[in-house]
Amino acid sequence: MSDIPMMSALLKYNKESNSLFCIPGHKGGKGFKRKVQKKNIESLILRSDLTEVEGLDNLHNPKGAIKEAEELLAQYYNSTKSYFLVNGSTSGNMAMIFSSLEEGDKILVERNCHKSIFNAIIMRKLNPIYLVNQLDKEFNAPLGIDISNLKEIIKEHKDIKAIIVTYPNYYGVCCNLEYIVKVCKENDIKVLVDAAHGAHFGSHPMLPENPLKLGVDMAVMSAHKTLPSLTQSAYLHVNDESLIERVDFYVSAFLSTSPSYMLMLSMDYARWYLKEEGNKSYEELFSRIELFKKDLSNLKFLRVLDRKQLINSNSTDIDESRIVINLKEGLSTSMVEQYLRKNKIQVEMIDASNLILIPSPFNSKEDFKKLYIALKDLDIKTVEGKQLKIIDLPIPKQFMMPFEAFKKAKHKVLLRDAIGEISAVNICPYPPGVPIIVMGELIEENTVEMIEYYLSNNIDIIGVKEGKIDIITKEY
């Protein structure tokens, strides 16, 4: 056992993986290896672990350098006001929801949103109405929200205060945000966007549009996911000027009072990088990706998700700087991921059928060549395995709001004994990462069958332990 376990783990990982097709966007520090204003950014970041000393400004009351940096950020993204977030997009989602809504308000929510959204809904005591996500059965992956479902819900519920959508989802697929904004504005519904994976949008013509330019009220972006910025760094952008005073309060409430200047410097640098070099860098990246996809077309056991898959869906765009490799049925993504790790290649995520890669401009030609050779040399007989298909079921009936269920007494029962009861927890298989049931919803037989289906295929399910789940204890 090492005296410094984290150091040992990181040294081992860095030795085993040197072609990174995963978060963060700087790719092992490559994005920082440059000089700006005659200063070496990489070494400066390491010397920037400082506090609110004279001349460095205060994130919670910016008047100097931080204020100027946030104003430049707002100018670049075309927002009324923008904020540095040192607690990641999670804190931004919390601030966005708390500043836009009051207790008891109805909010439209994508069913496959990030867990921080579900947490904020509970904490803010909101009444969520869930939107159906379309599934691509060919790729066995979720696409965008069902627009017809959105219009039906808005027509039925005249008192909806806001909608929160994901743009893009983990697969790079973008909902028809421009149309959603139009429909929601006509019905006085605030549009809140979790754009954690879209901080680079708008920096090149081949990328989807920056959501602020499409008229959303607020958007949260993880700088670290796709840009040269340190992990835990994110942006919050506000277009609705009437909300700024509330946003100021909640941003400060959800952020550390000891903010990292390393994170803030990296966020400021990432904004500068996009503005000055983003277009050229992404032009080069797309050239590498195009050649890589052309090479992949020669491999018959896989295919790549592209715009063609969106023709029959309500999604309108896709982030083609993201690569989703779909394996032929009968091949195990888990085994392929392990094989790539042995070849010192790290992907971002796998699901039952797909490998999700998140390249950035800092992935070199050699990275793509190395990945292609590894896939070309793969003996597919060594990675044969059963693929799990996503089951498309209706959203369960809601018997109480999540915050009400959270406060109720609960107890554990076996899965089969939970039929007809109300869930006290969120139950979510990963993959695909979409909740089967949310606390406060009725557990029906098809729900239990779905859980059993995932368990029988060795899929990890959050909310199920030793074949038991928590249900609301009945009050007699």
N, C-alpha and C positions, 0 to 999 in steps of 0.2 A: 504493500500500500504506500502510495506517495504521500510525502508531507504536505504537498500542495496538489490535491486531486484534480482541481480544475485545470491547472497548468498541464498536468500529464494528459488529461483528456484532450485538451486543445492541441497540444504538440502532436499527439497520435493522429487526431483528425486531419491536421494540416499536412501530415506526412502521407496520409492515405488518400486524400482528395485534393487535387490541384487544378482540375477543370470543373469550375463551378457554374452549373446552369440552375442556380437557385438564388434565393434572397441571401444577402443584400446586394444591391445594384453595383457596389464598388468592386465586387469580385475579388475578395481577399486583399483589398487595399490598392488594386491596380488603378482605380479611379482617382486616387489621391497623389499618384506619382507624377506631379507636374508643378511648375512654378507659376504663381500668379502674383503680379506686381512685384516680381523679383524675389518672392518669398516661396520657400518650399512648403506646400500645403501639408504634406504627409508629416513632416517633423513638427510643424506648428500645431497640428491637431493634438499630438502627444504632449505638447507643453501647455495645453489650454484647459487643463483641469483646475479651474480657478473659481472663485466665488465673486460676489458683488463688491469688488474693490473699486476704488476711485478710477473712473475712466472706462469701466466696462459695462455700465448701465445695469438696470434691474428689470428682469423679464416681467415682473408683476407690476411694474410702474415705469415702462420704458420712456426715456426722454432723449437718449443719445444714440449710440451705435445700434442697439437692438431695435429702437423705433425706426431708424433709417432703413435697417435691413428688412423689417416687416413691411414697410412702405414699398420698397423695391419688389418684395414678394407679391404684394397686392397688384402692383403695376403689371408685373409679368403675367399673372394669372387672370387679370381683368376682374378683380373683386373690389368691393367697396372697402373691405378691411380684411387683412390676413394675420394669422397668428402662428408663432413657433410653438410646437407641442413637444415637450420633452418626456412625456409619458405615453407616446405612441398614439396611433389612431384610436385606440380604445378610449383614451381621455377625450379625444375630439368628438367621438360618437356620443359620449355621455354629455358633454357640454352642448352639443348640437340639439339633442333631444330635450334636455332640461330647459334650455333657453327658448325653445320653440313651443313647448306644450305645458299645459297645467294638469294637475291630478284629475283623473277621470276622463281626459280627452280621448277621442278615438283616433287611432293612427293606422294607416295602411302599411303593411310590412310584407316584404318578400319572405317566403317560408324558409329559404336557404340563406338568410342573412347571417352575419357574424354574431357570435355569442355575446359580444359586448352590447349589441342592440337588444337582445333578449334581457340582459341584465339591466339595462337602462329602463326598459319598459316596466320591469318589476319595481325598480327603485323609484321611478317617477309615478307609479301607480296608474298606468295607462290602460286603455281598453284596445288591445290589438285586433285588427281584422287582417287575416292572412291572404296573400295573393298567391295564386297557383303558378308554379314554374313549369314551363314546357320541358319535356325530355326528348332528347335525340336518341331513339332506340338503336339507330345504326351505330353511333359512337358510344352509346350507353353513358350519356353525360347530360347534365342540365343545361338548358339554354336560357333565354330571357323569360320575363314574366308574360303571362297570357293577357294581351291587351283587351280582348273581349271580356275577360273576367274582370279586369280593372274597371271598365265602363259599367258593367252590371252592378258592381259593388258601389261605385260612386252614385249611381242612380238610386240604389236602395237605401244608402246611408247618406242623408243630406248634411249630417253634422260632423263629418270627418274633418279633422283639423290639419293633418299632415300626412305625407307619404314618405317612406324611406326606401330607396332602391339602391342596389349594388351595381356599380358601373366602373369597370367590368367585373364579371365574376371570375372565379379562379381559372377558368378556361380561356379567359380573354374575351368572352362573348359580351357584347354590350346591348342592353335593352334599347328600345326606341325612345331615348330620353327626350328628344325634341318634341315628340308627340305627347309624351307623358306630361311634360311641362305645360304644353298648350291645354290639354284636358284639365289638368289640376288648377291652372290659373283661372280658367273659366268657372271653376267651382270653388274658388277661394280656398284652395288647399296648398299649404306650404310644401315645397319639394326639397327634401333633404337627401343628400347623396353620400353613400359610403363609397368613395372613389379611392380606397386604400391602394389599389393596384393600378391607379391611373395618373400618378403624378407626372408622367412623361407625356400625357396626351396633349395634342395640339402643337408639339414641337417639330413635327414633320408631317407633310401632306398624307403619308400612308398610315398615319396613326389616327385613331378616333379623335373627335373634337374635345377640347377642354370643356368640362361640364359647366363652368361659370359662364362661358360664352353662349351656352344654350339656355340661360335664364334661370338656373336653379337658385334657390334661396340660400342654401349652404352646402358646402362640400368638404369632406375630410379626405386627406391624401397622406399615405405613408411615403415620406421622402425616401426612406431606406430601402423600400422594396424594389424600386427600379432605377433610382438615381444614385450618384456617388455621395451617399450620406450614411451616417452611422446608425446602427440598429437602435430602435426606440425613438427615432426622429420622425415627426409628422407635421403636416400643415392643416390649419382650419381656415377656410375662406368663407366670408359672409357677403352676400349681395343685398340682403334686406336690411337697410339702414336702421329701420325701427327696432331691430333686435340687438343692435350692437351693445347697448348698455347692459342688457341681460347676458350677452355672450361674454363681455368683459368679466363679469362676476363669476360665471360658471367656469370659464377657462381657468381663471386664477384658482378657483376652488378645487378643480380636479388636477391641477399641476403641482409638482413638488415645489416647496419653498426654497429648495436648494438645487436649482436647475443647472444642468451640465452645460458649461460653455463649449466643451468639445462637441456636444450635439448641436448647439446653436451655430457654431462655426461651420460644421459640416452641412447644415441646412442652408445657410447663406451661400456657401460654396456651390451646393447643388443647384440652387436657383441661378447663380452666375453661370454655371456650366451649361445649363439648358439654354439660357439666353444667348450666350456667346458661341457655343459649340454644338448645341443640341441637333440642329438641322443637319449639319455635316456629319456628325457622329452617327446619327440614325440612318442616314443615307448609306454609310459604309456598312452598318450592321445589317440593313436589309439586303445589301448585295451579298453578304456572307450567308445570310439565311436562305436566300434564293438558290444559291449554289448548293447549300446543304440539302434543301428540299429536293432539288433535282437529283442529287446523289441518292437520297432515300427512295425516290421513285423506282429505283432498280431493285429494292428489297421487297419481296412479295409478301412477307409476313407482317407488314405494317402499312399504315397510311397516316396522313397528316390532316388534322382539322383545318379547314379554310372557309372562305366566304360562301362557297357553294352549298355548304350545309345549312346556311341561314335563309335560303330562298323560301322555304316553306314555313318559316317561323316568324314571330313578331320581332325578332332581333334584327337590328339593322347594320351592325358593324362588328368587327372583331379586331382585336389587337394582334396583328400579325408579327409583332416582335416577340410574341409568346409562341411557343411550339408545343402542340398537343399531339403526341404520337399514340395512335390507336393500334393495339396489337390484334392480330388475327385471333379469332375465337379458339380457345384451347391452349393459349399461352398465358403464363403467369406473370403479371406485372411485378409482383414481389420478387420473383426469381430473377427477372431481368434487371431490376434495380440493384439487387445484390451483386449480379455479374458486373454491372457498370461500376459499382463501388470498388470491386476488386481491380478494375482497370483505372482507378483513381478519377472517376467521373461521378459527380453528385448532381442528381436531378432535384427539383423542388418538391414534387409530390407525385404519388401514384394513386389511382383508384383501381377499381376492379378490371378496367379495360385499357386505361390510358396512362402514359407517362407525361407529366406536365413539366416543361422546362421554361425557365425565365431567364433568357439571355439579356445582356445589356451591351452597350457599345464597348465595354471593356472585356468582352469575350473575344479572343483573338481567332484568326484563321486556324491556328493550330488547335485551339479548343474544339472547333467544329470538325476539323479533320480527324482528331483523336476520337471524337464521339462516333463519327461515321464509320471509321475502321472497326471500332469495338462492336457496333451493331452488325456490320458486314461479316465479321468473323464469328458472330454468335451462332453456336450450334443449337438450333431451336428445339432439338430433341431433349436438351438438358433443362429447358424452361417450360415444359408442358405442364399444364395445370388447369383446374376448373375456374372459369370466370363467373362472377356473380352478376346477375342482371338487376338493375334498379327496378323496383316494383312501383308502379304508378297507382297510388291509392288516393281517395278523396281526403281532404283535411278533416280530422276528427271534430266532433261536436264540442263546442266550448260550453262548460257548465258554470265556470266562474273565471274571473280575470286572474292572470298569473300572480299578481301581487296578493290577491286574496288566498289563492292556493298556497303560496309561499308561507303564509302566517298560520295555516291550519295544522292541527295535530295530524301526524302521519304514522304509518307502521308498514313493515315489510310483509309481502305475501309472495307466494310462488306465482309465476307468470299466468298459469291457467286460472288461478283463483282471483286474478285481477280483472277478469272480464266483467263488465258492467260497473266497474268502480271508476273513480276519478283519479287521474294521475297526480302525484305530488311532486313529480320531477320532470325535467326535460329528458327525453330518451332519444339519443342520437347515435346512429351507427357511423363509423368512419373507416373506409369510405361508405357512402358518398358525402357524408357531412351534413345531410339535410335531416331535421328532426322528424322522427316518426310521430311523436306526440309531445305536446308542450304541457307543462303543469296547468291543471285546471280543466283539461280535456277528458272526454269519456274514452275509456279503454274498451274497445269492442273486439270481437273475436278476430276480425281481419287484422287488427292492430297487433294482437298477440301472434298470429300466424306470421306476420311480417317480421317481428322481432325474432321468432324461432328460426325463420328462414336465414336471417343474417347470422345468428349464433351457430347454426348448423354448418355454416360456411366459414367459421372461424374469424368472423369480422368482429372487431372490438366495438362494443356498444356502451357509450357513456350513459349511466343511469340504471344499468342492470348489473347486479353483483350476485354471483353464485346462484343464478337462476331466479333471483327475487327482485322486485321493484317496490318502490314506496307508493302507497296510495293514501288518499285522504281518509282519515278515521271518521266514520259516521257519527253524527251527534244525535243522540236519542233523547 
